[in-house]
Amino acid sequence: MSLLSGARPTSTADGAWRGGFGRALRAEWTKLRTAGETGRLLLLAVALTVAVGCGTAKAVKCPDAGCGQDAVKLALSGVTVGQAVIAVLAVLAVSGEYGTGMIRTTLMAVPNRIIVLTAKAAVLTAVVLASGTVAVLVSLLAGRHVLPGNGFTGAHGYAPLSLADGPTLRAAVGSVLYLVLIALIGLGVATAVREAATAIGIVLGLLYLFPVVIQVVHDPEWQRHLQQVSPMSAGLAVQTTLVLHEPPIGPWAGLGVLAAWAAGALLVAGLLLRGRDA
C-alpha cells in the first residue's frame, strides 16, 4: 500500500509537468507564429543564405584540377550571413516579452519557469530546423547548377553536388543543426540579459569577433586553440568536405563545441530565470 501511495505523487507530478509543458508549447507557438517579425526574419534568413551562397559560387573559379576549393563549403557559405538573422530572431522571441511585460503573464500561466524556457527552445528549434533545411537545400541546388560553369567539373575532380555523397550530406545536416544551435545560443543569452540590443551584441560578438581575434593572434598554436573553441569556426567545420591539411578540429567535434556553447547559454538562462523576479 505504501508503495502504491508513494508512486502516486510521482505520477501526478509527471502528468502535471507534461500538461504544463503542452500548454506552454502551444502558447509559445502561438506567440512566435503571430509575432509580426517572425515570418519576415525567417524569409530574410533563407534569402540571405541562398543569395550569399549563390554569389560566392558564381565568384570563385576553378580553372584546373587541384584548385584547392571546397565546392560544398562554397555553396553553403551563406550560412555565415543567415546565422545573424537567426540569432536576431531568437533574441527577439524572448526580449520582446520582457519589453512589453508579457513575460509576467507567461509566468503566471505557467509558473514552472524551466517548462517555459524548454517550450521556447522547442518551438524555436522546430521553426529554425524547417527554415534552415529549406535554406541549405536550395543553396546546394543553386551550387549544383552554378559551380560547373566555373570549372567545378568532373575533369577537375569535382562531382556534381549531391546528398547521396556522404560528406555533402554531413555538411548539409550539420549546417541545419548549426543554425539551430545558433538560435539556442541567442535564446539563452536573451533570457539571461533580457535586453534585445545587449543580447544581439553579445551573440554577434561571439560569432564574428572570435575570427577577428584569431587573425590578430600570430602564434600558430594559439590560433589553433582559438579555432577549436570559437563558436563559428568550430561549428562550421562540419561543412568541410575537402581536407588539404590537418584541420584544427573535426566536423562533428566542432559542432559539439557549438552545442556546448548552446548548452552553457541555456543553463545560465535557466538558473537566472528561476532565481530572479520577472
Secondary structure, 3 states (H helix, E strand, C coil): CHHHHHHHHHHHHHHHHHHHHHHHHHHHHHHHHHCHHHHHHHHHHHHHHHHHHHHHHHHCCCCCCCCCCCHHHHHCCCHHHHHHHHHHHHHHHHHHHHHHCHHHHHHHHCCCHHHHHHHHHHHHHHHHHHHHHHHHHHHHHHHHHHHHHHCCCHHHCCCCCCCCCHHHHHHHHHHHHHHHHHHHHHHHHHHHHCCHHHHHHHHHHHHHHHHHHHHHCCCHHHHHHHHHHCHHHHHHHHHCCCCCCCCCCCHHHHHHHHHHHHHHHHHHHHHHHHHCCC
